[in-house]
Structures are given as structure tokens and as C-alpha cells.
Amino acid sequence: MRSGLKKLLIAAAFGICLAGSVRADLAGQIDAIVSSQKNVEFSIQIIEAGSGKTLYERNARRAFVPASNMKIVVSAAALKYLGADYEYKTKVGLRGDTLVVTGSGDPLLGDKTNDARYGRQAGWIFQDIAAALRRDRIAAIKDIVIDSGVFDDQRVHPNWRQQELNRWYACEVSGLNFNDNCIEVNAENNNGRVTVSIEPQTGYVQVINEVTAVPASAGTGPQAVGSYRTAEANRIGVFGKCKDRVGPFLVAIERPAAFFGFLLAESLAKAGISASGQIIERAAADSADVTPLAEYRTPMADCLNRCNKDSLGLAAESLLKTVAASSNPDKRGGSWSKGRDVIAKHLADLGVGSEEFFIDDGSGLSEQNRLSANAIATVLFDIYKSRNWQLYKRSLAVGGVDGTIARYFVEQKYKGKIIGKTGYISGVKSFSGLCSTDRGDYIFSILANKADSLGRDVINDIAKAIMDSL
């Protein structure tokens, strides 16, 4: 009996020594990677997913600019407060001869990536509304009322860079969004004459064509086309050089709810249904006197996928404002301010110290955001232990397979075993997620600031070190 006990003690001691050796090897690899990056500051934490035990940390409780890793915190909080079964519901109905569209803040209405998953063609929703009107033998309507009041009317975050507001990732956030609140722009050189086209084709946006044709004789010379906003809303300048074809590239528009209403009116006219009144963006008042015509739903899972796997900023901002609206008595007026309070409460409830975070927006585009690696790892650990983990796990990008890390971790030993959320803005790179090894699952969070010269491969190497050492 004593011999058996002695063997158990020896085995336990060997296991402890082995674990200590493994952790030392991991720490040595990461320290070598970090020390090779001069002037770059890191906040890193690696924990066992099963126990929450910390295996490695560096400045883990110091608050850094997180870039798109902010989406992890926001999407996890949204899943907790709204629930896995939550659905965005865009409602269409009639009040007399007025067509009423009530938005829910759905970020994926008309989103091409999400529509492709369901085999839906561009403009499908307008065709469906027209078909619903025809079924009710309605050949004419007067006004189109768009109710976007589920969110407040602060559509542009004050801490986003002004010069980037026409970029897809800085699009406006509305209670009724459509087509990622963007248009697609193409430029084509036809025998020395450049034409600029947009999709969807609409009179809502005016394009000033300032693109110069580059002759074919110019060989392989550069061609590039960009855009800028003018003082007049939705009057967009397109400039640059075009030798054959450039595009499509996305340009963010202004007043997305009105954009939807305008496109709807144009589509109804093509379907032979006239709209003789105005497009009005305002609260629809009492919905009891609105006769339902159609309803369009987007599940939480779809929003999480576009938010995390593809890093769609509009999805993150809409989730934040939706959480805010749901906490208001009337379920309306979702704002960044209220959303920040709800997300901050979520972190505080998980035991994250107030010095470890500052919430400014949902997407991480604002440079005022602050998160520590410990804050992100704590959020991931909390959801890992929850019944929603499999749903949330599927929303993260998979190394070598899909999302923002499809082209990384393609080696067989890493492919499909590293999942996470990347982040990038000027001077910031981040990556947080989970590594699945033969020994178990490990949660990691890596934030790098002052990282202008830092290559993505450096952060990826830290994730690879987890796979190699544990």
C-alpha cells in the first residue's frame, strides 16, 4: 500500500514538473517574440479554458486600445442580454394609403454576404413588398413612412475620423439599415472614356465623375480610384485613374433610413405601383392601426457571424445600440451612451476592474476605447462556460478556413484549431480567441499598441506558440 502511494506521489510530482516545464517553454517562446519587437507595447493573457488558470500574462491588466477586439466584448454582452433566440424584426404595414416600414436596427437587411447564404438576390426585399401589395390588389400608395426610432438619430460616432466617414467600416448607424449603408462604385474605361456606375442604381446618390482615363499604351502603369464627400449630402465625388476597370468598392452613404425609403419607392414604381406622396422618416406612432403586410427577421446567430467572423462594424454598433434600446422602458432610442453603460456593467459584473476598460463604441473604430487582455480573456472564459458557447464559437473566424484569418494558420497542425477575432486600426493590432490542443482548450488575448511596424505574423506566432507548447 505504501509502495502504491509512493508511486502516485511520484507521478503527481512528475506531472507538476512537466506542467511547469511546459509553461516555462511557452513563456520563453512568447518572451522571445515580444522582445524582438522594439517600442511595441503588449498586453497578453493566456488561460486554461477549463479552469480559468492563468498560464502566461504580460501587462494583462493594463488597458490598451483594442481595435476590433472590442467586438468580442460587445457581441458577448449582446448575446447575454438579448439572448440566443433574439431576432431583429423589420415590419411593413399599411395605415390607410400610407406604407409604414418600422426598423428594428437590423444591421443585415440587404447585406449581400448574409443574403448569399440564403440564396437571396439583390433587391429581394423590395420585390417581396411589391408582391405583397399586389396580393392585396393595391396599385397605388401615398406616403412612405420610415420609422427608425428604435435607435437615436446620432448616426455618426463623434470619435470616428472625419476623413474616413465615407468608408464602409465607418458607415452611419440607423434604426433602419440597408446594404451595409453603402453603395458599390465601379469605374470602367471604354475606349478612352471613363464611366462610373453605382449599385444599387438609384437617384438617391449623385456621382461627380472626376476619373481620368489611362490609355492602354501606358502598359502596366498604376490605376486607382477613390471617392470623397461633398458639402451636399449623398453627392459623392469619384476621382483617380482608370486604364480598364476598377471596382467594385464600397462607399458609405448618408441617412440610411431615407436611402431604404427612396429605393423602395423606385422599386415600387418599376413594379407598377405608384407612390404619389413623400418619403418621411419619423416615428410611426400607434402601430395598432397599421395593417401588417410583411415582416423580415434576422437571427442573432447571423449578426454574431458578421460581427466577429467578418468584422462588420455595423453589426457591432447595431448590437450595442440594440442592447441600449432593450434596456429602455419603451424599447426605443438606443444610443451609444446607454450602450456603453450596459457593456460596462457586464464587465464589472464579471469582476473586471474599472481601470481595465473604457467603452466608447461597439466596433473598436474609436481610438478612445480601452480594454485589457484580462478583460477580453475574462469575457471569453465566461461565455466558454455558458450554454451559448457553441453558438458564439461558430461566430469566430477559423484559422485557415474562413473569416479574417482564412489565409493564416493554413498549416495542418494549426488549421481549424485556432479561432478568434482580429483587430486593426492605425498603431494597433490585436487577436483574441481560443486554441484547441491535444491537452485541451486555451483562451488567449493579445493586444499590441504602438504597432505601426508590427506585422500580423508576429501576433500569429504567439498563437502558434500556444499550439506548439501546450
C-alpha positions as CSV (number, residue, x, y, z in Angstrom):
1,M,0.0,0.0,0.0
2,R,2.8,2.3,0.9
3,S,4.5,1.4,-2.4
4,G,1.4,2.3,-4.4
5,L,1.0,5.7,-2.5
6,K,4.7,6.4,-3.3
7,K,4.1,5.7,-7.0
8,L,1.1,8.1,-7.0
9,L,3.1,10.8,-5.3
10,I,6.0,10.4,-7.8
11,A,3.5,10.5,-10.7
12,A,1.9,13.7,-9.3
13,A,5.3,15.3,-8.8
14,F,6.3,14.4,-12.3
15,G,3.0,15.9,-13.6
16,I,3.7,19.1,-11.8
17,C,7.2,19.3,-13.1
18,L,6.0,18.6,-16.6
19,A,3.4,21.3,-16.4
20,G,5.9,23.7,-15.0
21,S,8.3,22.8,-17.9
22,V,5.5,23.4,-20.5
23,R,4.6,26.8,-19.0
24,A,8.3,27.8,-19.0
25,D,8.7,26.8,-22.6
26,L,5.6,28.8,-23.6
27,A,6.8,31.8,-21.6
28,G,10.2,31.5,-23.2
29,Q,8.8,31.4,-26.7
30,I,6.4,34.4,-26.2
31,D,9.0,36.5,-24.4
32,A,11.4,35.9,-27.3
33,I,8.7,37.0,-29.8
34,V,7.8,40.1,-27.8
35,S,11.3,41.2,-27.0
36,S,12.1,41.2,-30.7
37,Q,9.6,44.0,-31.3
38,K,11.2,47.2,-30.2
39,N,8.9,50.0,-29.0
40,V,5.8,47.9,-29.4
41,E,3.7,47.5,-26.2
42,F,1.9,44.3,-25.4
43,S,-1.0,43.2,-23.2
44,I,-1.2,39.4,-23.2
45,Q,-3.1,36.8,-21.2
46,I,-3.4,33.0,-21.8
47,I,-5.6,30.9,-19.6
48,E,-6.8,27.3,-19.4
49,A,-10.3,27.4,-20.7
50,G,-11.5,24.6,-18.4
51,S,-10.2,26.0,-15.1
52,G,-9.5,29.7,-15.8
53,K,-6.0,29.3,-14.5
54,T,-3.5,31.8,-15.9
55,L,-0.6,30.3,-17.8
56,Y,1.0,33.4,-19.1
57,E,0.5,37.1,-18.7
58,R,2.2,40.4,-19.6
59,N,0.7,43.7,-18.7
60,A,-2.5,41.7,-18.6
61,R,-4.5,44.2,-16.6
62,R,-3.2,47.3,-18.4
63,A,-5.9,49.0,-20.6
64,F,-4.9,49.2,-24.3
65,V,-6.6,50.4,-27.4
66,P,-8.2,47.1,-28.6
67,A,-9.3,47.9,-32.2
68,S,-11.9,45.3,-33.4
69,N,-11.3,43.1,-30.4
70,M,-13.9,45.5,-28.8
71,K,-16.4,43.4,-30.9
72,I,-15.8,40.4,-28.6
73,V,-17.0,42.3,-25.5
74,V,-19.9,43.9,-27.3
75,S,-21.2,40.7,-29.0
76,A,-20.8,38.6,-25.9
77,A,-22.8,41.2,-23.8
78,A,-25.4,41.3,-26.5
79,L,-25.8,37.6,-26.5
80,K,-26.2,37.6,-22.8
81,Y,-28.7,40.4,-22.5
82,L,-30.7,39.8,-25.7
83,G,-30.5,36.0,-25.7
84,A,-29.5,33.4,-28.3
85,D,-33.1,33.4,-29.7
86,Y,-33.3,37.1,-30.3
87,E,-34.4,38.2,-33.7
88,Y,-34.4,41.6,-35.5
89,K,-37.8,42.2,-37.0
90,T,-38.4,44.8,-39.7
91,K,-42.1,45.3,-40.1
92,V,-44.0,46.6,-43.2
93,G,-47.7,47.6,-43.0
94,L,-50.4,49.9,-44.2
95,R,-52.1,52.8,-42.5
96,G,-54.8,53.7,-45.0
97,D,-52.9,54.6,-48.1
98,T,-49.6,55.1,-46.3
99,L,-46.9,52.4,-46.4
100,V,-45.2,52.2,-43.0
101,V,-41.8,50.5,-42.5
102,T,-40.7,50.1,-38.9
103,G,-37.0,49.3,-38.4
104,S,-35.5,47.2,-35.6
105,G,-31.9,48.2,-36.0
106,D,-31.2,45.1,-38.1
107,P,-27.6,45.5,-39.4
108,L,-28.0,42.8,-42.1
109,L,-31.0,43.9,-44.0
110,G,-29.9,43.7,-47.6
111,D,-26.4,42.6,-46.6
112,K,-25.0,40.8,-49.6
113,T,-22.9,38.3,-47.7
114,N,-25.8,37.2,-45.5
115,D,-28.3,37.2,-48.3
116,A,-25.9,34.9,-50.3
117,R,-26.2,32.3,-47.5
118,Y,-29.9,32.2,-48.1
119,G,-29.8,32.4,-51.9
120,R,-31.4,35.8,-51.9
121,Q,-30.9,38.2,-54.9
122,A,-30.1,41.9,-54.6
123,G,-33.3,43.9,-54.0
124,W,-35.3,40.9,-53.0
125,I,-37.0,42.7,-50.1
126,F,-38.4,45.4,-52.4
127,Q,-39.7,42.8,-54.8
128,D,-41.3,41.0,-51.9
129,I,-43.0,44.2,-50.6
130,A,-44.3,44.9,-54.1
131,A,-45.6,41.3,-54.4
132,A,-47.4,41.7,-51.0
133,L,-49.1,44.9,-52.2
134,R,-50.2,43.3,-55.4
135,R,-51.7,40.3,-53.5
136,D,-53.8,42.9,-51.6
137,R,-54.7,44.5,-55.0
138,I,-53.1,47.7,-54.1
139,A,-51.8,49.6,-57.2
140,A,-51.0,53.0,-55.5
141,I,-49.9,54.4,-52.2
142,K,-49.3,57.9,-51.0
143,D,-46.6,58.4,-48.4
144,I,-43.9,56.0,-47.3
145,V,-43.1,56.4,-43.6
146,I,-39.8,55.0,-42.3
147,D,-39.7,54.6,-38.5
148,S,-36.1,54.3,-37.4
149,G,-36.7,55.4,-33.8
150,V,-35.5,52.1,-32.2
151,F,-32.2,54.0,-32.3
152,D,-31.5,57.6,-31.6
153,D,-30.5,59.9,-34.5
154,Q,-26.8,60.1,-33.7
155,R,-25.8,58.1,-36.7
156,V,-22.1,59.1,-36.7
157,H,-19.9,58.5,-33.7
158,P,-18.2,61.7,-32.6
159,N,-14.8,60.0,-32.2
160,W,-14.6,58.5,-35.6
161,R,-12.2,60.1,-38.0
162,Q,-13.9,62.6,-40.2
163,Q,-11.9,61.7,-43.3
164,E,-13.0,58.1,-43.0
165,L,-16.7,58.6,-42.8
166,N,-17.2,57.6,-46.5
167,R,-15.5,54.2,-45.8
168,W,-17.7,51.1,-45.4
169,Y,-16.3,50.4,-41.9
170,A,-17.3,53.9,-40.7
171,C,-20.8,53.8,-42.2
172,E,-23.7,55.5,-40.4
173,V,-25.7,53.5,-37.8
174,S,-29.5,53.8,-38.1
175,G,-32.6,52.2,-36.8
176,L,-33.2,51.0,-40.4
177,N,-30.1,50.0,-42.2
178,F,-29.8,48.6,-45.7
179,N,-27.0,47.2,-47.9
180,D,-24.4,47.9,-45.1
181,N,-25.5,51.5,-45.6
182,C,-23.2,51.7,-48.6
183,I,-23.2,51.7,-52.4
184,E,-20.8,49.9,-54.7
185,V,-18.9,52.0,-57.1
186,N,-17.3,50.8,-60.4
187,A,-15.2,52.7,-62.9
188,E,-14.7,51.4,-66.5
189,N,-12.6,52.8,-69.3
190,N,-14.4,52.4,-72.6
191,N,-12.1,53.5,-75.5
192,G,-10.7,56.4,-73.5
193,R,-14.0,57.5,-71.8
194,V,-14.4,56.5,-68.2
195,T,-17.9,55.7,-67.0
196,V,-18.7,55.5,-63.3
197,S,-21.7,53.3,-62.2
198,I,-23.2,52.5,-58.8
199,E,-25.1,49.6,-57.3
200,P,-27.9,49.8,-56.4
201,Q,-28.7,52.2,-59.2
202,T,-30.7,55.0,-57.5
203,G,-31.3,58.7,-57.8
204,Y,-30.7,59.0,-54.0
205,V,-27.0,59.3,-54.7
206,Q,-25.4,61.7,-57.2
207,V,-21.9,60.9,-58.5
208,I,-19.4,63.5,-59.8
209,N,-17.2,61.7,-62.3
210,E,-13.6,63.0,-62.0
211,V,-11.8,59.9,-63.1
212,T,-9.2,60.2,-65.8
213,A,-8.7,57.6,-68.5
214,V,-5.3,56.0,-68.7
215,P,-4.5,54.8,-72.3
216,A,-3.9,51.2,-72.9
217,S,-0.5,52.1,-74.2
218,A,0.5,53.0,-70.7
219,G,1.3,49.3,-70.1
220,T,1.1,48.1,-66.6
221,G,1.1,51.6,-65.0
222,P,-0.9,52.1,-61.8
223,Q,-4.7,52.7,-61.7
224,A,-6.6,53.7,-58.6
225,V,-10.0,55.2,-58.0
226,G,-11.3,56.7,-54.8
227,S,-14.2,58.9,-53.5
228,Y,-14.9,61.9,-51.3
229,R,-18.0,63.5,-49.9
230,T,-19.1,67.0,-50.9
231,A,-20.9,69.6,-48.8
232,E,-24.2,68.3,-50.2
233,A,-25.5,65.1,-48.7
234,N,-25.1,62.0,-50.9
235,R,-23.3,63.9,-53.6
236,I,-20.1,61.9,-54.0
237,G,-17.0,62.7,-55.9
238,V,-15.2,59.9,-57.6
239,F,-11.6,60.5,-58.7
240,G,-8.4,58.8,-59.9
241,K,-7.1,57.0,-62.9
242,C,-8.6,54.1,-64.8
243,K,-7.0,52.0,-67.5
244,D,-9.6,49.3,-67.8
245,R,-11.8,48.6,-64.8
246,V,-11.6,49.5,-61.1
247,G,-14.1,48.2,-58.5
248,P,-16.4,47.5,-57.1
249,F,-15.5,49.3,-53.9
250,L,-17.9,50.4,-51.1
251,V,-18.8,54.0,-50.3
252,A,-20.9,54.8,-47.2
253,I,-24.0,56.9,-47.8
254,E,-25.8,59.4,-45.5
255,R,-29.2,58.9,-43.9
256,P,-29.6,55.2,-44.4
257,A,-33.3,55.0,-43.5
258,A,-34.2,57.6,-46.2
259,F,-31.9,55.6,-48.5
260,F,-34.1,52.5,-47.9
261,G,-37.3,54.5,-48.4
262,F,-36.0,56.0,-51.7
263,L,-35.0,52.6,-53.1
264,L,-38.4,51.2,-52.1
265,A,-40.3,53.9,-53.9
266,E,-38.1,53.4,-57.0
267,S,-38.7,49.7,-56.9
268,L,-42.4,50.0,-56.5
269,A,-42.6,52.3,-59.5
270,K,-40.8,49.7,-61.6
271,A,-43.3,47.2,-60.4
272,G,-46.2,49.4,-61.5
273,I,-47.2,50.6,-58.0
274,S,-47.1,54.4,-57.7
275,A,-46.1,56.3,-54.6
276,S,-47.5,59.9,-55.1
277,G,-46.6,61.3,-51.7
278,Q,-43.4,61.8,-49.7
279,I,-40.8,59.7,-48.0
280,I,-41.0,60.6,-44.4
281,E,-38.6,59.5,-41.6
282,R,-40.4,59.7,-38.3
283,A,-42.0,57.7,-35.6
284,A,-45.0,55.7,-36.8
285,A,-46.9,56.5,-33.6
286,D,-49.5,53.9,-32.6
287,S,-48.8,50.7,-34.5
288,A,-52.3,49.3,-33.6
289,D,-53.8,51.0,-36.6
290,V,-51.2,49.6,-39.0
291,T,-52.3,46.6,-41.0
292,P,-49.4,44.1,-41.2
293,L,-48.1,43.4,-44.7
294,A,-44.8,41.7,-44.3
295,E,-42.1,41.0,-41.7
296,Y,-38.4,40.3,-42.1
297,R,-36.3,38.6,-39.5
298,T,-32.6,38.2,-38.9
299,P,-31.5,35.9,-36.1
300,M,-28.8,36.6,-33.5
301,A,-26.5,34.0,-34.9
302,D,-26.3,35.8,-38.3
303,C,-25.4,39.1,-36.6
304,L,-22.7,37.4,-34.5
305,N,-21.2,35.8,-37.5
306,R,-20.9,39.0,-39.5
307,C,-19.7,40.9,-36.4
308,N,-17.0,38.5,-35.3
309,K,-16.1,36.3,-38.3
310,D,-16.1,39.1,-40.9
311,S,-15.6,42.1,-38.5
312,L,-18.6,44.1,-39.8
313,G,-18.6,47.2,-37.8
314,L,-22.2,48.0,-38.5
315,A,-23.2,44.7,-36.8
316,A,-21.3,45.6,-33.7
317,E,-22.6,49.1,-33.4
318,S,-26.2,47.9,-34.0
319,L,-25.8,45.2,-31.3
320,L,-24.6,47.8,-28.9
321,K,-27.5,50.2,-29.6
322,T,-30.0,47.3,-29.6
323,V,-28.8,46.4,-26.1
324,A,-29.3,50.0,-25.1
325,A,-32.8,50.2,-26.6
326,S,-33.8,46.9,-24.9
327,S,-32.9,48.4,-21.5
328,N,-35.2,51.5,-22.1
329,P,-38.8,51.2,-20.9
330,D,-40.2,51.9,-24.4
331,K,-37.5,49.7,-26.1
332,R,-36.6,52.7,-28.3
333,G,-33.9,55.3,-28.6
334,G,-30.9,53.1,-28.3
335,S,-27.8,55.2,-28.0
336,W,-24.0,54.9,-27.7
337,S,-24.2,56.5,-24.3
338,K,-26.7,54.0,-22.9
339,G,-25.0,51.1,-24.7
340,R,-21.7,52.0,-23.1
341,D,-23.3,51.8,-19.6
342,V,-24.7,48.4,-20.3
343,I,-21.4,47.0,-21.6
344,A,-19.5,48.5,-18.7
345,K,-21.9,46.8,-16.3
346,H,-21.4,43.5,-18.0
347,L,-17.6,43.8,-17.5
348,A,-18.0,44.9,-13.9
349,D,-20.3,42.0,-13.1
350,L,-17.6,39.7,-14.4
351,G,-15.1,41.2,-11.9
352,V,-13.1,43.3,-14.4
353,G,-11.7,46.4,-12.6
354,S,-12.9,49.8,-13.8
355,E,-9.3,50.7,-14.6
356,E,-9.1,47.9,-17.2
357,F,-11.6,49.3,-19.7
358,F,-13.3,52.3,-21.3
359,I,-16.1,51.7,-23.7
360,D,-16.6,54.3,-26.4
361,D,-18.1,52.5,-29.4
362,G,-19.1,48.9,-30.4
363,S,-16.8,48.2,-33.3
364,G,-13.5,49.4,-32.0
365,L,-13.0,52.1,-34.6
366,S,-12.8,54.8,-31.9
367,E,-9.3,55.3,-30.6
368,Q,-10.8,56.2,-27.2
369,N,-11.7,52.6,-26.4
370,R,-9.6,50.8,-23.8
371,L,-9.5,47.1,-22.9
372,S,-7.0,44.9,-21.1
373,A,-6.1,41.4,-22.2
374,N,-7.5,40.2,-18.9
375,A,-10.9,41.9,-19.6
376,I,-11.2,40.1,-23.0
377,A,-10.0,36.8,-21.7
378,T,-12.5,37.1,-18.8
379,V,-15.3,37.7,-21.2
380,L,-14.3,34.7,-23.4
381,F,-13.9,32.5,-20.3
382,D,-17.4,33.5,-19.1
383,I,-19.0,32.6,-22.4
384,Y,-16.9,29.5,-22.7
385,K,-18.6,28.2,-19.5
386,S,-22.1,29.2,-20.7
387,R,-24.7,27.2,-22.6
388,N,-24.2,29.7,-25.5
389,W,-20.6,28.8,-26.1
390,Q,-21.1,26.7,-29.3
391,L,-23.2,29.4,-30.8
392,Y,-20.6,32.0,-30.0
393,K,-17.7,29.8,-31.1
394,R,-19.3,29.4,-34.5
395,S,-19.2,33.2,-34.9
396,L,-15.4,33.4,-34.6
397,A,-13.1,33.3,-37.5
398,V,-11.4,29.9,-38.1
399,G,-7.7,29.8,-38.9
400,G,-7.0,28.5,-42.4
401,V,-10.8,28.2,-43.1
402,D,-12.8,31.4,-43.0
403,G,-13.3,34.9,-41.8
404,T,-10.5,37.4,-41.2
405,I,-7.9,34.6,-40.6
406,A,-8.8,32.3,-43.5
407,R,-5.4,32.9,-45.1
408,Y,-3.5,32.4,-41.9
409,F,-2.8,29.2,-39.9
410,V,-3.1,27.1,-43.1
411,E,-0.6,24.5,-41.9
412,Q,-2.2,21.2,-40.9
413,K,-1.1,21.5,-37.2
414,Y,-2.9,24.8,-36.9
415,K,-5.7,24.8,-39.4
416,G,-9.2,24.7,-37.8
417,K,-7.6,24.7,-34.3
418,I,-7.2,28.4,-33.8
419,I,-10.3,30.5,-33.7
420,G,-10.7,34.2,-32.8
421,K,-11.2,37.8,-33.6
422,T,-8.6,40.0,-35.2
423,G,-8.3,43.8,-34.9
424,Y,-6.5,46.6,-36.7
425,I,-6.5,50.4,-36.7
426,S,-3.6,52.7,-37.0
427,G,-1.0,51.8,-34.5
428,V,-3.0,48.9,-33.1
429,K,-3.1,45.1,-33.8
430,S,-5.0,42.6,-31.8
431,F,-6.0,39.0,-31.8
432,S,-8.0,37.1,-29.1
433,G,-9.7,33.7,-29.2
434,L,-9.1,30.1,-28.4
435,C,-6.6,27.4,-29.3
436,S,-7.6,23.8,-29.2
437,T,-4.7,21.5,-28.5
438,D,-4.3,17.8,-27.6
439,R,-4.0,18.9,-23.9
440,G,-7.2,21.0,-24.0
441,D,-8.6,24.4,-24.9
442,Y,-6.7,27.6,-24.1
443,I,-8.1,31.2,-24.2
444,F,-5.8,33.9,-25.3
445,S,-5.9,37.7,-25.8
446,I,-3.1,39.6,-27.5
447,L,-3.2,43.4,-27.8
448,A,-0.4,45.4,-29.3
449,N,-0.2,49.2,-29.3
450,K,2.4,51.5,-30.9
451,A,2.4,48.7,-33.5
452,D,2.7,50.6,-36.8
453,S,5.7,48.4,-37.8
454,L,4.3,45.2,-36.3
455,G,3.5,42.5,-38.8
456,R,0.4,40.3,-38.4
457,D,2.7,37.3,-38.4
458,V,4.2,38.4,-35.1
459,I,0.9,38.1,-33.3
460,N,0.1,34.9,-35.1
461,D,3.3,33.5,-33.9
462,I,2.2,33.9,-30.3
463,A,-0.9,31.9,-31.1
464,K,1.2,29.3,-32.8
465,A,3.4,29.1,-29.7
466,I,0.4,28.1,-27.6
467,M,-0.3,25.3,-30.1
468,D,3.3,24.2,-30.1
469,S,3.9,24.3,-26.3
470,L,0.6,23.2,-24.7
